[in-house]
Amino acid sequence: GVPVLVRSVQAFLWEGEAEEILVVCRREDWDAVDGLVGHLPKVRVVPAGGETRQQSVENALRYLYPLCDRIAIHDGARPLVRPEDIGKTVAAAKETGAAVLGVMAKDTIKVVEKGRVISTPDRSGLFVTQTPQVFDLARYREALSAAKEAGADLTDDGQLFERMGWPVAAVVGHYDNIKITTPEDLPAAEAMLALQPEWEMETEEEAF
């Protein structure tokens, strides 16, 4: 089959709007990652991996072309993202300056403290974020700088804009855009993939 990272990159190639795709990895992993995706169109593998997600993105910004005005940040471990959802998120970011892809929560969420349930938020207003998350680059740099000065290291890029009081559009995607982090995730991903449109095969032919 197609490796997880390759399929994630292919989704952006198929969507077509990205002018460049930076694949961020640790320096010691560069050879392996470059061998996997470095031959694909528009792709540049950069050894910019940091201790945290925020640090990795900050490091990667140094590799962007000077004329870049918008960035889409995506988890390489989300290979089931659909090209049309990427396009919707980019379009929303053009309108608002920032947009995050995700889905409405289906489960009831509890707030827990020291092993005890504190409260139950209204599920109708809960949005589970995914990626990509797309931002105006100048504003992203400003928000990132402000977070660093405040000592805030955030796990979600949209939070950078939230801290600044700037609007972030919520784009509803698909529940199958899961993040593959454990071996147990693979069978579920394969089953979901079988139900998706066959854009991935067309993308593979296009990419090579």
Secondary structure as UniProt FT lines:
FT   HELIX           4..15
FT   STRAND          21..24
FT   HELIX           27..29
FT   HELIX           30..37
FT   TURN            38..39
FT   TURN            41..42
FT   STRAND          43..46
FT   HELIX           53..61
FT   TURN            62..63
FT   TURN            66..67
FT   STRAND          70..73
FT   TURN            76..77
FT   TURN            79..80
FT   HELIX           83..96
FT   STRAND          98..104
FT   STRAND          111..113
FT   TURN            114..115
FT   STRAND          116..119
FT   HELIX           123..125
FT   STRAND          127..136
FT   HELIX           137..149
FT   TURN            150..151
FT   HELIX           158..164
FT   STRAND          169..172
FT   TURN            175..176
FT   TURN            183..184
FT   HELIX           185..194
FT   HELIX           199..207
//
